[in-house]
Amino acid sequence: MPEFLKIVTDNFIEDAQNPFTILWLDLPINTKDPVSIGLTYMGLIVVAGIFLFFLRQSIIKVSRFIEYDLKNEIYTHYQRLDYSFYKKNNTGDLMNRISEDVSYVRLYLGPAIMYTLNLVILFAMVIGQMILINSWLTLLVLIPLPIMSFLIYKVSSKMNRLSSKVQEEQSALSTTVQETFSGIRIIKAYSREKEMDKQFKATSKEYKRKSMRLVLVNALFMPTIMLLIGLSTVIIIYFGGLLHYDLEYDKNNMLISGITLGSVTAFIFYVNKLTWPFASVGWVTSLTQRAAASQTRINEFLQTEPKIYNASKLPFNFKGTIEFKHVTYTYPNSGIVAVKDLSFTIKPNETIAFIGRTGCGKSTILKLILRQIDPDSGEIFIDGQNIKDINLEDFRDQSGVVPQEVFLFSDTIRNNLKFGALSDSVTEDDLARVTKAAHVYHNIIDFKDGFDTLLGERGVNLSGGQKQRISIARALIRDPKLLLFDDCLSAVDTETEEIILSNLKSDISQKTSIIVSHRVSSLRNADRILVIDNGCKVEEGSHEELMELGGVYNELYVQQLAEENA
């Protein structure tokens, strides 16, 4: 297009009829007719637009595909990582790496590569054309462009640093709001609205202050570019004008010295074509640095191998025997010995219970049985095989877990229950059966939408007892061969507890069942009870045997009975 404008300008001023050449083809265009000029220029713009469309489709679309693949890869890898990984890393950091860091990598793979290619190719083509017109003027007009790239790099770096601080402040603001909304009942109960309002305003004020600094730097960005572009244009007009006064042709009408006004016009358009690619150098450099840092953070997790993995692909059918042999486990972060030299055997279809004071290691035993963690010493056997050698996925598929901390998804009750099923063929009768067994069916049908009632975040619109009972029903719906209850009746009263245990009696009798509780009433009907203290087994036997023994279990029973009577 600059070459076309050069010919048009020269033909008008010099009353000549130079042909317009594109791709070494002389086009029969009347470069003095305004209509021909307008249509030709519009045609060139359309062609340029088509190629720009394909350029952006080729590179930016591919970067989106890479972003999609990368997010899926990270998410899949996150699910492979074991329990200890999530104990060491906070949720916010995990979320940031799959969202913000991946976005920076995408920007590098898309716009950064596109603008770099654009600069390299345009620079080679445009500078070549400018040198053909006048090499000295080319050198002069290019002087401001590297300066512009350097200044934009410095401004972009400053913007990135400020943006990071703004993002950190925004995270703090979001955390404050999230905690306020999640704990609104506590805030109102303690009448701390004013204090929370003061905290929010302080955080919001800091966010505004840092945002204003970023706005100031942003405001300097475009004026800096426009100043340097204007400087290049002034250089072209001034020195191009001087060269035009030295315009001289030989007798064959060939240019000897100086440049035509058409060449000056072309120079202005050529420089404008180079302006944004040069301006993008600083931005691309800064973006590349951010992308490199982000990719390093992503790789840090992607290269983390899970300590616990499925060692066998052979089908595994759980028969019901679990054996601990001198098992010891110490939590790596705190150094607390949760399980110490523990040995016991669970037989098929046996109900075994663990009881002890808070923090004695009961829940850790369940984590070891499901192989969420591996023991530091000792061995665990499932049906006579070391737990490290069996198909872990098959074993977990045949297990139903009711955790101590109930987690319900922001979805319908129906979908929360079906989450525990191994197949999609869950009928209304199945839902009714398991919810009746968990003594929560009558609560669900009292809701306006029944099983289709939408739960709030973590089931906030349910009581603690209702959440625990839905969690029990979710474990029962998969009809597991191994049932694990981790203090799952702590939020229900003793009467409801009796009803649930009575309903579960037939289910439990046909499965290997493990009950963890600090309440004697939850486990006195178990076949065997193991009393745990400081990670060690101190007593073992049935309810009657342990009562006759008159030890720790008897003390717990008497104490809890007195509390209930009171």
Secondary structure, DSSP 8 states (H G I E B T S, - for coil): -HHHHHHHHHHHHHT----EEETTEEE---TT-HHHHHHHHHHHHHHHHHHHHHHHHHHHHHHHHHHHHHHHHHHHHHHHS-HHHHHHS-HHHHHHHHHHHHHHHHHIIIIIHHHHHHHHHHHHHHHHHHHHH-HHHHHHHHTHHHHHHHHHHHHHHHHHHHHHHHHHHHHHHHHHHHHHHHTHHHHHHTT-HHHHHHHHHHHHHHHHHHHHHHHHHHHHHHHHHHHHHHHHHHHHHHHHHHHHHT-EE-TTS-EEES--HHHHHHHHHHHHHHHHHHHHHHHHHHHHHHHHHHHHHHHHHHT---SS-----S-----S-EEEEEEEEE-TTT--EEEEEEEEEE-TT-EEEEE-STTSSHHHHHHHHTTSS--SEEEEEETTEETTTS-HHHHHHTEEEE-SS----SSBHHHHHHTT-SSS---HHHHHHHHHHTT-HHHHHHSTTGGG-B--GGGTTS-HHHHHHHHHHHHHTT--SEEEEESTTTTS-HHHHHHHHHHHHHHHHTSEEEEEES-GGGTTTSSEEEEEETTEEEEEE-HHHHHHHTSHHHHHHHHHHHHHH-
